[in-house]
Amino acid sequence: MNIHVKRSEKTNARIELIKEIYQPGMSALDIANAVAARTHEQLSRMVIMGIYSRNRAELAEYPLRGWGETKRTPERDRERRNRENSAKRERRRLARLQREAEHAYAPPQPKPRKAPEPSEAQAYDATATLKRLFELGKAECRWPITGSKAEIRFCGHPATGVYCEHHQLRSVGKGTISEQRASGDLRRHAA
């Protein structure tokens, strides 16, 4: 099925302008810039490539420069190498500065808190007042010591939070591997 689509006057005008402007070795971007300079109409290289793809037969005598057919000159090659080398140097410089900053700033290590030994824990729990939950005051430790379900007895020592200082230390374990590494990760990312 051959369907003929009528082109707009604007497209016909652009095709004629491309034919006038065209010089061998021009890229789609070169043509777009030349059209913009002549008509003050901003076209992208993709618009030019679209015109070329939809009108191949008519523009076959005006080929675009392909990807591999760049205008290579020793000066352009030298400029490209200089840009690449300066970018590499800048990346190396930034990496060096980051390493130096990581080594220069070492936040103080938190003082390791050691949980009480099991025998100490048993001795401390023996001194607990053993209160029921409804008997506990606002500032008394809620660490369960004995019993089950309704018969649970709690520590009852004076507390600044939920637990007294002794049970607060016992409630914090070593943590998972990722939790143990967290402080080091934070230091690295902070630098």
C-alpha positions as CSV (number, residue, x, y, z in Angstrom):
1,M,0.0,0.0,0.0
2,N,1.6,3.3,-1.1
3,I,0.3,6.2,0.9
4,H,1.5,9.6,-0.3
5,V,1.7,12.1,2.6
6,K,1.8,15.7,1.6
7,R,4.7,17.7,3.1
8,S,4.1,21.0,4.6
9,E,5.4,24.2,3.1
10,K,7.7,24.6,6.1
11,T,9.3,21.2,5.4
12,N,9.7,22.0,1.7
13,A,11.3,25.3,2.6
14,R,13.7,23.6,5.0
15,I,14.7,21.0,2.4
16,E,15.4,23.7,-0.2
17,L,17.4,25.6,2.4
18,I,19.4,22.5,3.3
19,K,20.2,22.0,-0.4
20,E,21.4,25.6,-0.7
21,I,23.5,25.5,2.5
22,Y,25.0,22.1,2.0
23,Q,28.7,21.6,1.5
24,P,30.4,18.1,1.4
25,G,31.5,16.9,4.8
26,M,28.8,18.8,6.8
27,S,27.2,17.0,9.8
28,A,23.6,17.4,11.0
29,L,24.8,19.8,13.6
30,D,26.7,21.9,11.1
31,I,23.6,22.2,8.9
32,A,21.4,23.0,11.9
33,N,23.8,25.8,12.9
34,A,23.9,27.1,9.3
35,V,20.1,27.1,9.1
36,A,19.8,29.0,12.4
37,A,22.3,31.6,11.2
38,R,20.4,32.2,8.0
39,T,16.8,32.0,9.2
40,H,17.1,32.7,13.0
41,E,15.1,29.5,13.5
42,Q,16.7,27.3,16.2
43,L,16.9,23.7,14.9
44,S,18.5,20.8,16.6
45,R,20.6,18.2,14.8
46,M,17.9,15.7,15.5
47,V,15.4,17.9,13.5
48,I,17.9,17.8,10.5
49,M,18.4,14.0,10.9
50,G,14.6,13.6,11.0
51,I,14.2,15.6,7.7
52,Y,17.0,13.4,6.2
53,S,15.4,10.2,7.3
54,R,11.9,11.1,6.0
55,N,13.2,12.5,2.7
56,R,16.0,10.1,1.8
57,A,15.3,10.0,-1.9
58,E,15.3,13.8,-2.3
59,L,18.4,14.3,-0.1
60,A,20.5,11.4,-1.3
61,E,22.8,13.7,-3.2
62,Y,23.5,15.6,0.0
63,P,24.9,13.0,2.5
64,L,25.6,13.9,6.1
65,R,29.0,13.2,7.5
66,G,28.9,9.8,9.4
67,W,30.1,9.1,12.9
68,G,33.4,7.7,11.8
69,E,34.1,10.5,9.3
70,T,35.0,13.3,11.8
71,K,37.2,16.1,10.8
72,R,40.4,14.9,12.5
73,T,43.3,17.1,12.5
74,P,46.5,16.9,14.7
75,E,45.3,20.0,16.6
76,R,41.9,18.5,17.4
77,D,43.6,15.3,18.5
78,R,46.0,17.2,20.7
79,E,43.1,19.2,22.2
80,R,41.1,16.0,22.9
81,R,44.1,14.4,24.6
82,N,44.7,17.5,26.7
83,R,41.1,17.5,27.8
84,E,41.2,13.9,28.7
85,N,44.5,14.2,30.5
86,S,43.4,17.3,32.5
87,A,40.2,15.5,33.5
88,K,42.3,12.5,34.7
89,R,44.6,14.9,36.6
90,E,41.6,16.6,38.2
91,R,40.1,13.2,39.3
92,R,43.4,12.1,40.8
93,R,43.7,15.5,42.6
94,L,40.2,15.2,44.1
95,A,40.9,11.6,45.1
96,R,44.1,12.6,46.8
97,L,42.4,15.5,48.6
98,Q,39.6,13.1,49.8
99,R,42.2,10.6,51.1
100,E,44.1,13.4,52.9
101,A,40.8,14.7,54.5
102,E,39.9,11.2,55.7
103,H,43.3,10.8,57.4
104,A,43.3,14.4,58.8
105,Y,39.9,14.2,60.4
106,A,39.5,11.3,62.8
107,P,36.6,11.9,65.2
108,P,37.1,10.7,68.7
109,Q,36.3,7.1,69.3
110,P,33.4,6.6,71.7
111,K,34.5,5.0,75.0
112,P,33.7,1.3,74.8
113,R,31.1,0.4,77.4
114,K,31.6,-3.1,78.8
115,A,28.5,-5.0,79.8
116,P,28.7,-6.5,83.3
117,E,29.9,-10.1,83.7
118,P,27.2,-12.7,84.3
119,S,28.1,-13.2,88.0
120,E,28.0,-9.4,88.6
121,A,24.6,-9.4,86.8
122,Q,23.2,-12.1,89.1
123,A,24.6,-10.3,92.2
124,Y,23.0,-7.0,91.1
125,D,19.6,-8.7,90.3
126,A,19.7,-10.2,93.9
127,T,19.5,-6.6,95.2
128,A,16.4,-5.7,93.2
129,T,13.3,-4.7,95.0
130,L,11.1,-7.1,92.9
131,K,8.0,-5.0,92.3
132,R,5.0,-5.7,90.1
133,L,4.5,-3.4,87.1
134,F,1.7,-1.4,88.7
135,E,3.8,-0.9,91.8
136,L,6.6,0.8,89.8
137,G,7.0,4.5,90.0
138,K,7.9,6.8,87.1
139,A,11.6,6.7,87.7
140,E,12.1,3.1,88.6
141,C,13.8,0.4,86.5
142,R,11.4,-1.8,84.4
143,W,13.9,-4.7,83.8
144,P,12.1,-8.0,84.3
145,I,13.8,-10.2,87.0
146,T,11.6,-13.2,87.8
147,G,8.2,-14.7,87.0
148,S,6.1,-15.2,83.9
149,K,3.1,-13.4,82.5
150,A,1.1,-11.9,85.4
151,E,3.7,-12.8,88.1
152,I,6.6,-10.9,86.5
153,R,8.7,-8.9,89.1
154,F,10.8,-5.9,87.9
155,C,14.0,-4.5,89.2
156,G,12.7,-1.3,90.8
157,H,16.1,0.5,91.2
158,P,16.2,4.2,90.5
159,A,16.3,4.9,86.8
160,T,16.9,7.9,84.6
161,G,15.0,6.3,81.6
162,V,13.3,3.0,81.3
163,Y,16.1,1.1,82.9
164,C,18.6,1.7,85.7
165,E,22.2,2.3,84.7
166,H,23.2,-1.4,85.2
167,H,20.3,-2.8,83.1
168,Q,20.8,-0.1,80.5
169,L,24.4,-1.5,79.9
170,R,23.0,-5.1,79.8
171,S,20.3,-4.2,77.3
172,V,22.9,-3.1,74.7
173,G,24.6,-6.0,73.0
174,K,27.4,-6.1,70.5
175,G,25.0,-5.6,67.6
176,T,25.0,-7.0,64.2
177,I,28.0,-6.7,61.9
178,S,26.5,-3.8,60.1
179,E,25.7,-2.1,63.3
180,Q,29.3,-2.6,64.5
181,R,30.6,-1.1,61.3
182,A,28.2,1.9,61.3
183,S,30.5,4.3,63.2
184,G,33.3,3.7,60.7
185,D,31.0,4.1,57.7
186,L,29.7,7.4,59.2
187,R,33.3,8.7,59.6
188,R,34.2,7.8,56.0
189,H,31.1,9.5,54.6
190,A,31.5,12.6,56.8
191,A,34.9,13.3,55.4
